[in-house]
Amino acid sequence: MFKRCPSAEIDDEPCSSGVHDHLFLDADNAGAYGCEDHILKLLLRFPRGRVVGSPHDPGSGIRILKAASTARRNR
């Protein structure tokens, strides 16, 4: 059975990047777990947010931050 990403919005497409164990933290340290795609969307929406990568995927936090930086420059 497909498990929906906890940080996905109602109209978001299903996840394409596997596990939902990346952590997004906003400026007030409120957090949400999710997949890489949805954590990236949260980082773009909340520019003062930060990400904690998956413990099962070393380097995932840096990969997500780089993708967010690239997406911001291409806006």
N, C-alpha and C positions, 0 to 999 in steps of 0.2 A: 504494500500500500504506500502511495506517495504521501510524504509528510510535507505540509506547507511550511515555507520559511516563516519563522516568527516575526521577522521585521518586514515582511512583504505587505504592500498595500492591497486593498481589495481588487483593484484592476491590474495588478502586476502579472506578468508572465511567470510561468513556473521557473524554478531555479535551474540553472544549467551548470552550476559550479559546486555541486556535491554537498558536503556536510554543512551544518548550520551552527558551527561552534566558533565563529569569529565574533568578537565583542566590540560593539560601538559604544563609546561614552561621549555624552555631550558636555558642554561647558560646566554643567552642574553635577556631573558624574552620574547622571541617569543613564542606564545602560539598556542595550537590546542585543540579543544574539541573532545571528543570521548568516546567510551564505555570502560569498564574496560580492556577488552582483548587488544584493540589497544593502549590504554595508557600504558599498561604494555610493549608492544612491543617497544614503543617509549622510555620508561625508560631504557630498555635493550640496545637500540641502542645509546642513549645519556646519559652516566653515570652521567653527572653533572646536569641532568634535575631533575625536581621536579613535584609533582602532587598536585592539589587542588581537594579534593573529592567533590562529588555531594552534593548539599545542601539538596537533597531529600533522601539521604542515609548516615546518620551519621556514621563515621568510615570507609567510603569507601576509603579515601585517605591512611589511615594506612594499610588497607587490600591490596591495590595495591602495596604500598612500600614493605610490607612483602613478597608478591609474587615475586616481582622483586629481592629482596635480596636472596630468596630461589633459584630462577632460576639462578642467577649469581654464587652461590656456587655450583650448580649442573652442571655447564658447563664443 
